[in-house]
Amino acid sequence: MELKKTINSRSNDTSVSQKLKQQDAINHLISALQTTIILDELVPLFSNELLKAVDHSGVIFENPELGIVFQHGSRTNHSCEYSLTIENNSLGKLTFMRRQRFTESELNTIEQFLSVLLYPLKNTLLYSQAIQFAHTDPLTGVLNRSTLRSVFQKEVSLTKRHHSDLSLIMLDLDFFKTVNDRYGHCAGDTALKDVTQCIEKTLRESDYIFRLGGEEFAILLNDTDLKGAELIAERLRTAIESLSILHDDTQFQLTASMGITQYKENDSLGVIMSRSDNALYKAKDSGRNKVVCA
């Protein structure tokens, strides 16, 4: 059974204000929700506080606009779903689950708790957006240069722990300046977005793509040795070469040169990037549209 309702910033204002002094759970919730602006902490915190008043097995928060789906606890047969809004602005939806149906009294309690959640949730989502914008390239949507170091350090740590491999591809689009000069910068932007989508479709979900600036990208391949990275790079090169880019009435194609290398013990980010960059320069010098290993 699924029950759907809408909660906005005016819902239950009277009931909440009347019961705040009487309900320790809600009093504690108000204080607790001020302790974090991180979504992965806020939702479990809210669920745990609600458990003191209404039994449930799990909650799911979804915000399609921000690409957020967060589950805490387990899915079960029965659920009640609430659309959350503030001043006609959607915050997303929150679904509560358990094995038996929720009673009318329990639903009223959930709605009181949700009325307290709305503004902390709004602040949390604003913070999530700010973090997302700080870590991603606004044009292509992939990770940016400033994020590369932290991701690299995390992947190196995992590589050492699991005794696995890690490889880096440095990718540069050939003669990209010619595209901007001949067709305009809007066409260049279209090309960058199309190439990025092409790269994403070719790679695994576990791989990382970074736009370093201009037409240069870095790709981190976890659990991949040099031979595996070379195969992936060749697939990328072929896919980009076969890509037809359409902007307005103009259609054109691009190629890419790549330098690849495998992580060696105690490599810093600067060292592995330098090694991969040198391989990229060799690919450029030897005619472009090539993959060179280092």
N, C-alpha and C positions, 0 to 999 in steps of 0.2 A: 504493500500500500504506500502511495506517495501523496503527501499533502503539500500544497504550494501556497505560500502567502507572501505579502510584501510588507517590509518594515521600513519606515522612513523616520526622519528626525523628529516627527511629531507624534509617532505612535507611542501610546501608553505614557505620555508625559505626566498625566494626572496620577495614574496608578503608581508609577515609579516614584514620583515626589512624595506620595502618601506613605509608601512602604519603605523608603530608604532607611529611616530610623529603626524600623522594626525588623528588617531583614539583614542580619549580619553578613550573609553570603553576598548580597548586592553591595553592601558597604565595602567589604573586602575586595570585591571585584573592581570597584571604582579605583581603589588604591593600586591594585595589582596591575591594571591595564596601563597605568602611567609608568611602569617600570621598563617598558621596551617599545621600540619602534620598528622591530624586526618581525616580519610576518610569520616566519617559521617559529618564532617564540610566542607571538601574540595568540595565534589560533589554538595551540595546545594549552596555553595558560587559560584562555577563555573556557575551553572545553573542561579542563580540570576544575575550575571554579563552578561551572554549571553542574558538574557531577554531584556536587554537594546538595543540589536541589532537585535535579532531574537525571535519572539514570539513562545513559546512552553508551553505545559501543564505539562510536566514531563520528567524526565530522569531516566534511569536505568543503573547502572554500575554493570558489572559481571566479576568476575575472578574465574573460576571453580577450578583452581589450588589451590587457597587459600580458596575456599569455600565461596566466597563473592558474595552476591546478595544484592544490595542496591538500593532502589527506593526513589526518591524524586519527589513529585507531583503526578499526576494522569495519568493513561493509557488512550489513545484515539485511534481513527481509524488509523491514518497515523503515520509512523515512519521512521526514517533514522538511520541506525546502522553503527557504526565505530569500526573497530578493531584497537587497539592502540598498536604500537610497538616502541621500541627503540633498534637500532642496532640488529635487528632480534629477540629481546626478547619481548615476548608478555606481555603486561600490563593488558589485558582484553578487554572488549568491552563496548562501551557507546552508548545507544540508546536514541534518542530524539523523543518525541511524541507530536502530536497535532491533531486537528480535520481536518484541511485542509492540502493539500500537501505542502511540502517545495519547494520554487522556486529555480532555479539554483543559483541566486544571494545569497539567504539565505544559501544554502549549502556551497557556497564558504566562506561566513562569518563564518559559523560553523567550517569549516576546519582551518581557520586562528586562531580562538580561541583555537581549539584543539591542534594546534602546540605549543601554549604557555603552555597548560596544561601538556604536556607529562612528563617533568622532575619533576615538583612538584608532579605529580601522582606517579611517580616511587619512590620518597623519601617517600611518604605516605605509599605505599605498603611495602617498606622495614621496616618502623616503625611498621606497622601492624603485619608483620611477627615476628619481635623481641618481640613484646608484646605477641603474640600468643605462641611463644616458652617459654617465661618467665612464662606463666600461665599453661602450659600443660606438662604432663608427656611424654617424648619423645618415650617411648616404647609403651604405650597403647593409647596415644592420649587423655586421659581424663584429667581433671583438676588435679593440683598437690597440695601438702600440703600448699605451700605459698599462694595459692589463697583461701584456706578454710576460713580464718578469714574474709576477705572482703565479700565473698558470704554469710557467716553466718550472719554478721551484716546487710547486705541488706535484707535477708529473715526475720530476727527478726523484722526489721522496718516494713516490709509489713505485718507480722503476727499481730503486734500490731495495725497497721492502719485498717486492715480489720477484726480484732477480730477472726482470724482463728487459725489453729494449725500448728505446725512444729515438725517434728520428725527426729531423727538421728539414722542411723544404722552403727555400726562398724562391719566390715566383715573381717574375717581372714581365709585364705585357710589352711585346716588341713594338717599337715605333708608335707608341701611344700618343706622343706629341703630335704626330701627323694627323691623327684622328681629330684632335682638338682644333688644329690649324685648318683642316680641310672641311670638317663638318660642324664645328662649333663645340663649345663646352657642354651644352645640353646633350649632344650626341655622345660625348665622352662620358658623361654621368650615366647615360643609358647603358653604355658598353660596360662600365664598371659594375653596375647592378646585375646585368645579364651574365657577365663572367662569374661574379660571386655566386649567383644561383647555380650556375653550371658546376662550379667547384663543390658547392654544398651537396648537390645531387650525386657527385662522383665519390665523395668521401664517406666514411662511416660516421655514425652519430657521435661516436666517442672522440673523434678527431677535432682539433681546434683550428679555426681560421682567424687570422689577424690581418687587418689592413694597416700597413705601416705608414702609408701616406702615398699620395699620387697613385701610381699604377703598380705599387709593390705590395706583395702579400707574404706573410709567413704562415706556415702550416705545421703544427705539431702532431706527429703520429705516434700515439702511445702503443706499446706492445708491438712495435714494428722495427725490424732490423733494416740494414742498408739495402739489402736485396729486395725486401718487401716494399720499402719506400720508393725504390727505383721503379718497380712495377706500377705503384700508385701514381707516381709522377708521370709516367708514360701514358697512363690512362687519362690523366688530367690534360696533358699536352694534346692528345688526340681529340679529346672532347672540346677543348677550347678552339682548336683549329677547325673543327667541324661546325662550330656555332655560328649561326647567321644572326647578326644584330640588326634590328630594324628600328630606325628613328625617323619619325615623320614618313617621308617617302624615300628615305635613303636606306639602303641595305649594304652592310659591309662586314668584313671578317677580321679577326685578330689572331695572332699566335702568341705563345708565351715561352720564355726561357726559364729554366729552373736549375738551381744548384741544391744538392741534397747531401746530408751528412748524418751520421749516427752519433748519438751521445756516447762520449767516452768518460770513464771515471774521473770525477772532480772537474769536469768541464763547467765553466761559468757560462752564463747566457752570452756574454760578449765573445767568448772563445768559440762556442758552437756556431754563433751567427757569423762570425768572421770566416770560419772555415766554409760554411755554406755559401756565403757571399762570394768568396774566391771562386768556388765552383760555378756560381751564377755568372760571374764575369767571363769565365772560360767558355760557357755556353753562348754568351753574347758574342765573344770574339771569334768563335768558330762558325758563325753563320746564323745564330739565333734559332728559335723554334726547336731547341734541343734540351736534353736533360744531361747534366754532368754530375758525377759523384765525387765526393771528397773523403 
